[in-house]
Amino acid sequence: MEGGMEMIKFIKVWLSVAVLLCYCYGIGSLVPKGGKRLPFVLPVVCIFLYLPLLLSSAHLGGTTAFFIAWLANFKLLLFAFGKGPLCSDPSISLPLFVAVACLPIKIHKKENPYSENYTHVHHHHQNAQSAYKLIKMSRSEGPLNYAIKGLLSAALVRVYDYSDSIHPKIILLLYAFHMYFILELILAVTAALARSTLGLELEPQFNEPYLSTSLQDFWGKRWNLMVTSILRPTVYKPTLHVFTSVIGPKWAPLPAVFATFLVSGLMHELEFYYLGLGQIKPTGEVMWFFVFHGFCLMVEISVKKALTGNYRLPGWFSGLLTVAFVMVTGCWWFFPHIVRYKLDVRAFEEYAALGAFMKNATQNILGVYNFYDEFNAYLSHYG
């Protein structure tokens, strides 16, 4: 019964999201961008910050919070100023606007070969396409890849039955892998549905982060790339523009990187606040995790600028250091909150409820087939 009520609330929340995004689409054609459009968009941003609190499911609530309180809100703020994926000339259709606003998808445009800046744009587009194809190849996309990760997730659920015999730190590491598998599967399914229904080009969500060779590689090219793509225009580029005029273009990326990680930390604190159903006071440790990584990334960039490519660690060694650094710092500041917010307990309850539902559904289907067979046998005997 509780699961049914949660699903009803989930449907109501997303119907509300669709209606509000239709309102924003209308605002885009009626109100000019900038200071005049922003007051019309801000109420929607506030409502999107509130809606995830209506859900108590770790999976449904967490995913909804990520999609609307973070992705949709950042895209709407860009939209208010006439920037980002929701703005184009000519404007995109209403269904595309709603989908792009709150899902991890993007649209690739075809440039006019007769435009003045076609050569520059075409060259940039070719580079972007090449990079995108390289990411797809390196990720070994396909049903087999996701099937393996799905099986590993299911295996981890069984391993947790013996958690009393496993060291707590090892459990945290298993939670880290489980979180990565589940997050990638959820995002991949969502993106695949968008592609099949709307025919859109997908944004790559992950690029095998365990193969990272540096923090810059991990955060910029491999981990949760759609977050990177939305933080770049909303935080990184504006901060870079401001500091370029203050300290010059060489060192301006450093404060821009730090500001980006600071905002990311704040948004992750908000995400955990939603997962705690608004009842657990944030400690700031999650934000500190991202602030610390932002500082370390600033150091890494500075060292690379100072060495100017004269010295480089072997890829296998730097990769081992990178993954170990992310996992160790995650076990200090990030992963313990999975236990603190009882996300593991709630997730296991949801898995059990899903298993019971699938079992009942299977039994009902088999019951229908048995009845059909018995009925046919009856007709054959007395017909």
PyMOL commands that set and color helices and strands:
alter all, ss='L'
color gray80, all
select helices_A, chain A and resi 2-30+38-54+58-80+94-102+118-139+143-165+168-198+209-211+215-222+225-247+253-275+285-307+315-334+336-340+343-382
alter helices_A, ss='H'
color red, helices_A
deselect
rebuild
show_as cartoon
